[in-house]
Amino acid sequence: MEFLNKTVLIVGGASGMGLLAGKCFAKEGANIVLADINAEGLDAAVLEVREITENVIGQVTDATKYDQVVACRDKAVETFGSIDVLIPCAGGAERRILGMQEKNFFEQPISAIEFSIHMNLMSVLYFEHAVMQQMVKQQGGVIIHMGSITGAEGSAGNIGYATAKSALMTGIVKSLAQAGAPYGIRACCIAPGPVLTRPGMAGMKTLLGYAAEPQEIVDMMLFLASERGRSVTGTTFLMDGGRNVMRNKE
Ligand SMILES: NC(=O)c1ccc[n+]([C@@H]2O[C@H](COP(=O)([O-])OP(=O)(O)OC[C@H]3O[C@@H](n4cnc5c(N)ncnc54)[C@H](O)[C@@H]3O)[C@@H](O)[C@H]2O)c1
């Protein structure tokens, strides 16, 4: 019960690692706020977490709209009184999400790059801007970003995703650590390689020869959010099975 009376707000909480994080933090006693753009998926996710705790709410939120982000922050505080951990987990590569062919950056419509920057970068900054105001009032909190190996490698066909993830992994996590430290707020980032939230990820090579299970990434979230991670701020943990140091990635 490491997170008893703590509130964890997870953006993109209707599926994948976000939903799993909701369940795992709930098992440790936390109040859970799941935010997601997918209303149907969110309803189902809230029911799953409710099997663990009564202290869960879902808030339909398009994280790329600042007014909806503020409304989500306000709902969380109104319901549970604080936001102790923020995990902006919504994200994804534009080529997959928009169903684009294997095209280079310059062959794609500019709207695709704009979409990706809004979804992967601005949505995170919006939540951080809104929630840090609450964390400053509380004099404490932890923000756990989701980076990606793509933020270290780049991607000719997912430039918005690569740009956003590299920003989260360096400029943003470092800046928020500096902005937050006087108020007891920490900022950390986990940058996974392939994770089996989708079977297709098994095809992405790693030095160790396997993709991570979602639970491994969520275990790192639990560590970073807890007192055991109290000295970690302003830094990124690559959890990529060694892909970053592979010579031949084909
Ligand atoms: N799965 C991997 O292999 C992998 C690898 C590296 C990094 N990551 C990162 O980890 C995070 C989680 O990945 P996942 O595979 O568990 O994700 P997922 O695709 O299962 O879930 C993403 C969730 O975000 C929600 N979402 C999308 N747009 C939104 C918006 N505008 N507002 C609110 N919610 C929105 C979706 O509805 C979905 O529920 C992402 O940021 C992803 O980039 C994943």
The ligand as an SDF file (V2000), in Angstrom:
LIG
                    3D

 44 48  0  0  0  0  0  0  0  0999 V2000
    4.1080    0.1740  -27.0370 N   0  0  0  0  0  0  0  0  0  0  0  0
    5.3860    0.4300  -27.3060 C   0  0  0  0  0  0  0  0  0  0  0  0
    6.1020   -0.4040  -27.8640 O   0  0  0  0  0  0  0  0  0  0  0  0
    5.9810    1.7690  -26.9140 C   0  0  0  0  0  0  0  0  0  0  0  0
    7.3620    1.9680  -27.0990 C   0  0  0  0  0  0  0  0  0  0  0  0
    7.9110    3.1710  -26.7440 C   0  0  0  0  0  0  0  0  0  0  0  0
    7.1330    4.1800  -26.2010 C   0  0  0  0  0  0  0  0  0  0  0  0
    5.8070    3.9690  -26.0390 N   0  0  0  0  0  0  0  0  0  0  0  0
    4.9990    5.0670  -25.4880 C   0  0  0  0  0  0  0  0  0  0  0  0
    4.3330    4.6380  -24.3320 O   0  0  0  0  0  0  0  0  0  0  0  0
    3.0670    5.2820  -24.2360 C   0  0  0  0  0  0  0  0  0  0  0  0
    1.9610    4.2490  -24.0800 C   0  0  0  0  0  0  0  0  0  0  0  0
    2.0230    3.3410  -25.1460 O   0  0  0  0  0  0  0  0  0  0  0  0
    0.9140    2.1960  -25.3080 P   0  0  0  0  0  0  0  0  0  0  0  0
    1.3750    1.3130  -26.4250 O   0  0  0  0  0  0  0  0  0  0  0  0
    0.6360    1.6030  -23.9830 O   0  0  0  0  0  0  0  0  0  0  0  0
   -0.2970    3.0990  -25.8110 O   0  0  0  0  0  0  0  0  0  0  0  0
   -1.7530    2.7280  -26.3470 P   0  0  0  0  0  0  0  0  0  0  0  0
   -1.7550    3.0400  -27.8170 O   0  0  0  0  0  0  0  0  0  0  0  0
   -2.1960    1.3810  -25.9030 O   0  0  0  0  0  0  0  0  0  0  0  0
   -2.6180    3.8190  -25.5720 O   0  0  0  0  0  0  0  0  0  0  0  0
   -2.6150    5.1530  -25.8820 C   0  0  0  0  0  0  0  0  0  0  0  0
   -3.8840    5.7640  -25.3050 C   0  0  0  0  0  0  0  0  0  0  0  0
   -3.8550    7.1730  -25.5460 O   0  0  0  0  0  0  0  0  0  0  0  0
   -5.1580    7.5970  -25.8890 C   0  0  0  0  0  0  0  0  0  0  0  0
   -5.1130    8.8590  -26.6300 N   0  0  0  0  0  0  0  0  0  0  0  0
   -4.7550    9.0600  -27.9070 C   0  0  0  0  0  0  0  0  0  0  0  0
   -4.8940   10.3570  -28.2370 N   0  0  0  0  0  0  0  0  0  0  0  0
   -5.3360   10.9920  -27.1320 C   0  0  0  0  0  0  0  0  0  0  0  0
   -5.6760   12.3390  -26.8380 C   0  0  0  0  0  0  0  0  0  0  0  0
   -5.5720   13.3120  -27.7640 N   0  0  0  0  0  0  0  0  0  0  0  0
   -6.1240   12.6420  -25.6100 N   0  0  0  0  0  0  0  0  0  0  0  0
   -6.2540   11.6690  -24.6590 C   0  0  0  0  0  0  0  0  0  0  0  0
   -5.9520   10.3870  -24.8830 N   0  0  0  0  0  0  0  0  0  0  0  0
   -5.4860   10.0420  -26.1090 C   0  0  0  0  0  0  0  0  0  0  0  0
   -5.7110    6.4450  -26.7260 C   0  0  0  0  0  0  0  0  0  0  0  0
   -7.1160    6.4700  -26.8140 O   0  0  0  0  0  0  0  0  0  0  0  0
   -5.1700    5.2360  -25.9760 C   0  0  0  0  0  0  0  0  0  0  0  0
   -6.0830    4.7920  -24.9890 O   0  0  0  0  0  0  0  0  0  0  0  0
    2.9300    6.1550  -25.4790 C   0  0  0  0  0  0  0  0  0  0  0  0
    3.3190    7.4760  -25.1700 O   0  0  0  0  0  0  0  0  0  0  0  0
    3.9170    5.5390  -26.4350 C   0  0  0  0  0  0  0  0  0  0  0  0
    4.4220    6.4700  -27.3770 O   0  0  0  0  0  0  0  0  0  0  0  0
    5.2060    2.7950  -26.3790 C   0  0  0  0  0  0  0  0  0  0  0  0
  1  2  1  0
  2  3  2  0
  2  4  1  0
  4  5  1  0
  4 44  2  0
  5  6  2  0
  6  7  1  0
  7  8  2  0
  8  9  1  0
  8 44  1  0
  9 10  1  0
  9 42  1  0
 10 11  1  0
 11 12  1  0
 11 40  1  0
 12 13  1  0
 13 14  1  0
 14 15  2  0
 14 16  1  0
 14 17  1  0
 17 18  1  0
 18 19  2  0
 18 20  1  0
 18 21  1  0
 21 22  1  0
 22 23  1  0
 23 24  1  0
 23 38  1  0
 24 25  1  0
 25 26  1  0
 25 36  1  0
 26 27  1  0
 26 35  1  0
 27 28  2  0
 28 29  1  0
 29 30  1  0
 29 35  2  0
 30 31  1  0
 30 32  2  0
 32 33  1  0
 33 34  2  0
 34 35  1  0
 36 37  1  0
 36 38  1  0
 38 39  1  0
 40 41  1  0
 40 42  1  0
 42 43  1  0
M  CHG  2   8   1  16  -1
M  END
$$$$
